[in-house]
């Protein structure tokens, strides 16, 4: 039950970033983001893929690196003064 609530809450994060902060995230990064959520919360936790496959955690970390790069590029496109710190953080 907790996983379902967490997936529902995290599903709205890209739209929330766009609505509140005017940060537009590209479609590929959103696809990677939802893939990570599905792999980590649904398959990893509910179906115990973390226990069944040793490489599962590494695959999710690899994908999250790609996702963070996409989110970082989206943050860099906003152009605010605070963005230099965010670019350094994602870099």
KELUM-232131 format. One line per 2 residues: number of its first residue (from 0); for each residue x, y, z of N, C-alpha, C, O, CB. Coordinates in pm, 1 decimal. Glycine has a CB too. Example, Ala and Ser with C-alpha at 12.3 -4.5 7.8 and 13.67 -1.06 7.14 Angstrom:
2
0	1319.0 -569.0 780.0 1230.0 -450.0 780.0 1320.0 -330.0 780.0 1423.6 -331.9 846.5 1130.8 -447.3 904.6 ~ 1285.0 -225.0 708.0 1367.0 -106.0 714.0 1290.0 3.0 787.0 1340.9 113.8 803.9 1408.4 -59.8 572.5
//
This chain:
91
0	81.8 -119.2 0.0 0.0 0.0 0.0 86.6 126.1 0.0 55.5 224.1 -67.8 -93.3 -0.5 120.3 ~ 197.0 122.0 78.1 285.6 238.6 81.2 348.7 264.8 -54.3 365.6 380.1 -94.0 394.3 219.6 185.7
2	384.0 157.7 -125.8 444.5 174.0 -258.2 347.7 239.5 -355.0 387.8 323.6 -435.4 490.0 39.1 -313.4 ~ 222.1 202.3 -348.4 122.5 260.2 -439.1 104.6 409.5 -412.5 92.0 488.1 -506.4 -12.2 187.5 -424.5
4	103.4 447.9 -288.1 89.6 590.1 -253.4 213.4 666.5 -297.4 202.8 777.7 -349.2 66.8 608.1 -101.2 ~ 329.3 608.0 -277.3 454.0 673.9 -317.8 462.1 688.1 -469.5 504.6 792.7 -518.6 575.3 595.3 -266.0
6	422.9 586.9 -544.0 422.9 594.5 -690.5 326.2 702.2 -737.0 357.6 778.5 -828.3 385.3 458.1 -752.8 ~ 210.0 709.2 -675.7 112.3 811.3 -712.9 166.5 951.4 -686.2 150.0 1040.9 -769.1 -18.7 790.0 -636.5
8	230.1 971.0 -573.1 285.5 1102.9 -540.4 400.7 1139.6 -633.7 408.8 1253.3 -679.9 333.5 1106.0 -394.6 ~ 489.2 1045.3 -661.5 603.6 1072.9 -748.4 564.3 1089.6 -894.6 638.6 1149.5 -972.3 704.9 962.1 -736.2
10	449.0 1037.5 -932.2 404.1 1050.1 -1070.9 374.4 1194.6 -1109.5 382.4 1231.0 -1226.8 280.8 965.3 -1093.1 ~ 340.8 1274.7 -1012.6 305.7 1413.8 -1041.1 424.2 1509.2 -1030.1 408.0 1628.6 -1055.1 197.0 1458.6 -947.7
12	540.8 1461.4 -994.1 657.2 1548.5 -975.9 696.7 1625.9 -1102.1 717.8 1746.8 -1092.1 774.1 1466.5 -929.7 ~ 708.1 1563.5 -1220.5 744.4 1642.6 -1338.8 642.9 1752.3 -1370.9 681.0 1863.3 -1408.2 759.0 1551.4 -1458.7
14	515.2 1721.9 -1356.4 412.6 1823.2 -1382.7 414.9 1933.2 -1277.0 390.1 2049.9 -1307.6 273.8 1758.4 -1387.5 ~ 444.2 1896.7 -1155.1 455.1 1996.1 -1047.3 572.2 2090.3 -1071.5 560.8 2210.9 -1049.4 471.1 1926.6 -911.1
16	684.0 2036.2 -1116.4 798.7 2121.4 -1148.6 765.6 2219.0 -1260.5 809.5 2334.0 -1258.1 918.9 2036.0 -1188.1 ~ 689.0 2173.9 -1357.7 650.3 2260.2 -1468.5 550.9 2366.4 -1422.5 562.4 2482.3 -1462.2 590.5 2177.2 -1582.4
18	454.6 2329.4 -1340.4 350.6 2422.8 -1298.2 402.4 2527.0 -1199.4 371.3 2645.5 -1211.8 235.4 2346.9 -1236.3 ~ 479.6 2483.9 -1103.2 522.5 2575.0 -996.9 648.3 2652.5 -1034.8 653.6 2774.4 -1018.4 547.0 2497.4 -868.6
20	749.3 2582.4 -1085.4 878.8 2646.0 -1110.5 905.7 2676.3 -1257.4 1010.8 2730.8 -1291.1 987.9 2558.9 -1058.2 ~ 811.7 2641.5 -1345.1 826.0 2663.4 -1490.1 948.4 2592.0 -1547.5 1017.1 2645.0 -1634.8 835.6 2813.1 -1519.8
22	974.6 2471.9 -1497.5 1085.9 2390.4 -1544.6 1028.2 2282.5 -1635.1 955.5 2194.4 -1589.1 1167.0 2328.1 -1425.1 ~ 1060.4 2289.3 -1761.8 1007.7 2195.0 -1862.0 1108.6 2082.3 -1881.3 1221.3 2105.8 -1925.1 978.5 2267.2 -1998.5
24	1068.1 1960.7 -1848.8 1154.9 1844.2 -1859.8 1119.1 1770.2 -1988.1 1001.5 1750.3 -2018.5 1141.2 1750.7 -1734.9 ~ 1222.2 1729.4 -2063.7 1198.0 1664.3 -2192.8 1135.7 1526.3 -2174.6 1141.7 1467.7 -2066.5 1328.8 1652.6 -2271.8
26	1076.6 1476.2 -2280.6 1001.7 1349.9 -2276.2 1090.2 1230.0 -2242.7 1046.9 1139.7 -2171.1 932.9 1326.2 -2409.3 ~ 1213.5 1228.0 -2293.6 1302.6 1115.7 -2266.4 1335.9 1107.0 -2117.4 1335.9 998.2 -2059.9 1431.3 1128.6 -2348.8
28	1364.0 1220.9 -2055.2 1395.5 1221.4 -1912.0 1275.7 1178.6 -1828.7 1291.9 1110.8 -1727.2 1442.1 1360.1 -1868.1 ~ 1156.4 1217.3 -1870.0 1036.6 1174.2 -1798.7 1015.6 1023.7 -1814.7 975.8 956.1 -1719.9 913.2 1251.1 -1849.4
30	1042.4 971.2 -1934.5 1033.0 827.2 -1956.0 1132.1 751.4 -1867.2 1096.9 649.8 -1807.3 1058.0 794.0 -2103.5 ~ 1254.8 800.3 -1858.9 1355.1 737.4 -1771.6 1311.1 745.8 -1626.0 1327.2 650.1 -1550.3 1493.7 804.6 -1789.6
32	1255.3 860.5 -1586.6 1207.6 880.8 -1450.0 1099.2 779.1 -1414.1 1105.6 716.6 -1308.3 1154.0 1023.5 -1432.9 ~ 1000.7 762.5 -1501.0 893.8 666.3 -1473.3 944.0 522.4 -1478.5 893.0 436.8 -1406.2 779.9 684.6 -1572.5
34	1042.4 494.6 -1562.5 1102.7 361.5 -1567.2 1172.2 330.0 -1434.8 1161.2 218.8 -1383.1 1202.9 351.3 -1684.2 ~ 1243.4 428.1 -1380.5 1310.6 408.6 -1251.8 1209.1 383.2 -1141.4 1227.4 293.3 -1059.3 1397.0 530.6 -1217.0
36	1102.6 461.7 -1139.1 998.3 441.8 -1037.2 940.2 301.2 -1047.8 924.3 232.4 -947.0 885.8 547.5 -1052.1 ~ 908.4 258.8 -1170.1 851.7 125.4 -1191.7 949.0 16.7 -1148.8 911.0 -78.2 -1080.2 814.0 106.6 -1338.7
38	1076.1 31.2 -1190.1 1175.0 -71.9 -1158.5 1205.0 -78.4 -1009.5 1216.6 -187.2 -953.2 1303.3 -46.6 -1235.3 ~ 1217.5 36.8 -945.6 1258.5 38.3 -805.0 1143.7 2.6 -710.8 1157.6 -85.0 -625.4 1313.8 175.1 -768.6
40	1032.0 69.8 -726.7 924.1 50.3 -630.1 837.1 -70.4 -660.2 802.1 -146.2 -569.7 838.5 172.3 -625.1 ~ 802.4 -88.5 -785.9 710.7 -197.6 -818.4 783.8 -331.0 -828.7 753.1 -425.6 -756.1 637.8 -168.1 -949.1
42	880.4 -337.5 -919.1 950.5 -464.9 -938.9 1051.8 -491.5 -827.4 1059.4 -602.7 -775.2 1021.3 -465.7 -1074.6 ~ 1128.4 -390.5 -791.7 1233.8 -410.6 -693.7 1183.0 -443.7 -555.4 1229.3 -539.0 -492.8 1318.4 -290.3 -686.7
44	1087.7 -365.1 -507.1 1038.1 -385.8 -371.2 925.5 -488.1 -364.9 929.5 -580.1 -283.3 990.6 -254.9 -313.3 ~ 825.5 -472.5 -450.4 709.0 -560.8 -442.2 739.4 -703.6 -486.8 694.1 -799.2 -423.8 596.7 -504.9 -526.1
46	814.8 -718.1 -593.7 846.3 -850.9 -645.2 986.2 -898.2 -605.7 1034.0 -1000.2 -655.3 833.4 -851.5 -795.4 ~ 1050.3 -825.1 -517.9 1179.6 -864.5 -459.8 1288.1 -886.6 -564.6 1368.2 -979.3 -552.1 1162.9 -990.6 -378.5
48	1291.5 -802.1 -668.0 1396.1 -814.9 -769.4 1533.3 -780.8 -712.2 1635.1 -827.5 -763.2 1365.5 -724.8 -889.0 ~ 1536.6 -699.6 -606.7 1664.6 -670.0 -542.8 1727.8 -796.6 -485.1 1850.0 -811.4 -486.1 1646.0 -565.2 -432.4
50	1645.9 -886.1 -435.7 1696.1 -1011.4 -379.1 1723.9 -1116.3 -486.7 1814.9 -1197.9 -471.8 1596.3 -1066.4 -278.4 ~ 1646.5 -1114.5 -594.3 1659.7 -1216.1 -698.5 1777.2 -1190.0 -793.0 1843.9 -1283.8 -836.7 1531.9 -1223.6 -778.3
52	1802.3 -1063.7 -824.0 1904.4 -1028.6 -922.9 2007.7 -934.7 -860.9 1973.7 -826.7 -812.6 1839.7 -963.0 -1047.4 ~ 2132.3 -976.6 -862.9 2238.5 -894.8 -803.7 2259.1 -764.6 -879.2 2296.0 -663.7 -819.2 2368.7 -972.7 -800.2
54	2235.8 -765.1 -1009.2 2262.2 -648.6 -1093.3 2147.7 -547.2 -1092.4 2160.7 -440.7 -1152.7 2288.7 -693.3 -1235.0 ~ 2036.2 -577.3 -1025.8 1918.6 -491.3 -1031.0 1945.6 -351.0 -975.0 1904.8 -251.1 -1034.2 1805.0 -556.0 -954.6
56	2012.7 -344.7 -863.4 2043.1 -216.3 -801.0 2136.4 -133.3 -889.3 2119.0 -11.9 -900.0 2106.2 -237.8 -662.6 ~ 2233.2 -195.9 -951.3 2325.2 -123.1 -1040.7 2253.4 -69.4 -1163.5 2282.6 41.2 -1209.2 2440.4 -214.1 -1084.3
58	2160.7 -145.8 -1216.7 2084.8 -99.4 -1333.6 2001.2 23.1 -1298.4 1993.2 117.9 -1376.6 1993.9 -211.7 -1387.4 ~ 1939.5 21.0 -1181.7 1859.1 135.5 -1139.7 1947.8 256.7 -1114.0 1909.7 368.7 -1147.9 1777.9 101.3 -1013.8
60	2064.5 236.9 -1055.3 2155.6 349.6 -1033.1 2207.0 405.9 -1165.4 2223.7 527.2 -1178.2 2273.6 306.4 -945.0 ~ 2232.1 320.8 -1262.6 2274.6 367.8 -1394.4 2165.8 453.7 -1458.4 2193.4 562.0 -1510.1 2309.0 248.7 -1485.8
62	2043.0 404.8 -1454.5 1932.1 481.1 -1511.1 1907.7 610.8 -1435.3 1872.2 712.0 -1495.7 1805.7 397.1 -1511.3 ~ 1926.0 609.0 -1305.3 1905.6 732.3 -1229.2 2011.4 836.7 -1264.2 1983.5 956.5 -1258.8 1908.2 703.2 -1078.7
64	2130.8 793.7 -1299.5 2232.0 888.5 -1346.4 2190.2 955.9 -1475.8 2210.8 1075.9 -1494.0 2365.0 818.1 -1365.9 ~ 2131.2 877.7 -1566.0 2079.2 935.2 -1690.7 1964.1 1029.9 -1660.4 1954.6 1137.5 -1719.4 2032.9 823.8 -1787.7
66	1877.8 990.5 -1569.6 1764.8 1076.3 -1532.3 1808.1 1205.4 -1468.1 1753.1 1311.1 -1499.0 1673.2 1003.6 -1439.3 ~ 1906.9 1199.5 -1378.3 1957.1 1321.6 -1315.1 2020.3 1415.3 -1417.1 2008.7 1537.2 -1405.2 2058.6 1287.2 -1206.5
68	2086.2 1359.4 -1516.0 2143.7 1444.0 -1621.2 2033.0 1516.7 -1697.6 2046.6 1635.0 -1728.6 2229.4 1359.3 -1718.6 ~ 1924.5 1447.3 -1727.7 1811.7 1509.5 -1796.3 1746.1 1617.4 -1713.0 1710.9 1723.3 -1764.8 1709.7 1405.4 -1833.2
70	1729.3 1591.5 -1583.3 1672.7 1692.7 -1495.0 1767.7 1811.4 -1482.3 1723.3 1926.1 -1476.3 1642.8 1632.9 -1356.6 ~ 1897.7 1784.6 -1478.0 1996.1 1893.1 -1469.9 1993.3 1982.2 -1592.9 2004.4 2104.3 -1581.8 2135.5 1836.3 -1451.5
72	1978.7 1922.0 -1709.7 1968.5 2000.2 -1832.9 1841.7 2084.7 -1830.4 1843.1 2199.4 -1875.0 1969.4 1907.9 -1956.8 ~ 1733.0 2029.6 -1779.2 1608.2 2106.0 -1769.5 1623.9 2224.2 -1673.5 1574.9 2333.8 -1700.7 1492.7 2014.9 -1723.0
74	1692.7 2201.4 -1560.8 1716.8 2310.5 -1466.8 1806.0 2417.3 -1528.8 1786.2 2536.5 -1505.2 1780.2 2257.3 -1338.2 ~ 1903.1 2375.1 -1607.2 1994.6 2471.1 -1670.0 1922.1 2559.2 -1769.8 1965.4 2671.8 -1794.3 2109.4 2398.4 -1739.2
76	1813.1 2511.5 -1828.3 1737.9 2589.0 -1925.2 1652.3 2698.1 -1865.0 1599.6 2781.9 -1938.2 1652.6 2499.3 -2003.8 ~ 1636.9 2699.6 -1734.0 1552.7 2802.1 -1672.5 1619.1 2938.5 -1671.9 1550.3 3039.7 -1684.9 1517.5 2762.4 -1531.2
78	1750.7 2944.2 -1657.1 1824.3 3068.9 -1669.5 1818.8 3163.0 -1550.6 1850.9 3280.6 -1567.4 1776.0 3139.5 -1785.1 ~ 1780.5 3119.3 -1432.4 1778.4 3208.8 -1316.8 1918.4 3222.2 -1257.0 2009.0 3147.6 -1294.1 1679.3 3157.3 -1210.3
80	1936.2 3315.2 -1166.2 2065.4 3336.5 -1101.8 2107.2 3219.9 -1013.7 2226.3 3193.4 -997.3 2061.4 3462.1 -1019.9 ~ 2010.0 3150.9 -957.7 2034.4 3037.4 -869.9 2081.2 2915.4 -948.6 2130.7 2819.0 -890.3 1908.5 3003.7 -791.2
82	2065.9 2919.5 -1079.6 2088.9 2802.4 -1163.8 2235.6 2760.2 -1167.1 2263.5 2642.4 -1189.3 2041.0 2830.4 -1304.2 ~ 2327.2 2848.5 -1146.7 2468.8 2812.3 -1148.3 2499.8 2711.7 -1037.4 2578.3 2619.1 -1057.9 2556.7 2938.0 -1132.6
84	2439.0 2729.2 -921.3 2458.1 2634.3 -812.4 2396.9 2497.6 -848.2 2455.0 2393.5 -817.4 2395.6 2689.1 -682.1 ~ 2282.0 2498.6 -912.0 2216.9 2374.2 -951.9 2299.3 2301.6 -1057.8 2312.8 2179.3 -1053.6 2075.4 2402.2 -1004.6
86	2354.4 2377.3 -1152.8 2439.9 2315.4 -1254.9 2562.2 2251.3 -1190.4 2601.0 2140.5 -1227.5 2483.6 2419.9 -1360.0 ~ 2622.7 2319.5 -1095.2 2735.5 2261.0 -1021.7 2695.4 2135.9 -946.4 2770.0 2038.0 -943.0 2793.4 2362.2 -924.7
88	2578.2 2138.9 -886.3 2528.7 2022.8 -811.4 2510.5 1903.1 -903.7 2555.1 1793.1 -870.8 2395.7 2056.2 -741.3 ~ 2446.5 1921.9 -1017.4 2423.4 1811.3 -1109.5 2552.2 1770.9 -1180.8 2567.4 1654.9 -1219.4 2316.5 1849.1 -1211.6
90	2643.9 1863.8 -1198.7 2771.5 1832.2 -1262.7 2854.4 1743.2 -1175.8 2965.5 1706.1 -1213.6 2848.2 1957.9 -1295.2
//
